Amino acid sequence: MTTLEVIVSGINHMEIRNANESDVVQISDIYNHYVRTSYATFELEPIEVTEMQRRITHTVRHGFPFVVAEYGGAIGGYAYARPFRPRPGYRHTVEIAVYVHPDMQGQGIGNSLYAALVPGLFENDAHTLIATIALPNEPSVRLHEKFGFVKAGEFREVGRKFDRWTDVGYWQLLRKNE
């Protein structure tokens, strides 16, 4: 993926680029915030930096993007894609995710990351994109629907975290013009 520069809110300069090894600590910090405080992930314990590096390497090695939004030397968020399911018949279906630094929410970072990520996935043979969202999560729902995702289904009480059952919804975006 080529570097895409984005102007956020007309003032702040942000660069969307491929993640590299120097980003791993900040990416881990963002992810572990959500592990500790939210239902955005059903991971129950924070992960080590080495595990995050392994995940990024695995993602990229298998031909999927892992991009970051860098703002003033800080990582404001990241997004990535991965196979939806391991069976070969699912090879054109890709699951995507985005995480934004908690102090930088509402600044267009998720939008910028998806603006860089989504078109490239369709150009590289994806037919369907899937987003998994723990509910309720209105900001994530709004972000995905802004990009044309539509709710495809919901499973009730399939995730358990913080002594509570959580519903999970699936949003889907199909490639156009086929």
Buried (B, 14 or more C-beta within 10 A) or exposed (E): BEEBEBEBEEEBEBEBBBBEEEBBEBBBBBBBBBBEEBBBBBEEEBBEBEEBBEBBBEBBEEEBBBBBBBBEEEBBBBBBBBBBEEEEEBBEBBBBBBBBBEEBEEBBBBBBBBBBBBEBBBEEEBBBBBBBBBBEBEEBBEBBBEBEBEBBEEEEEEBEBEEEEBBBBBBBBBBEEE
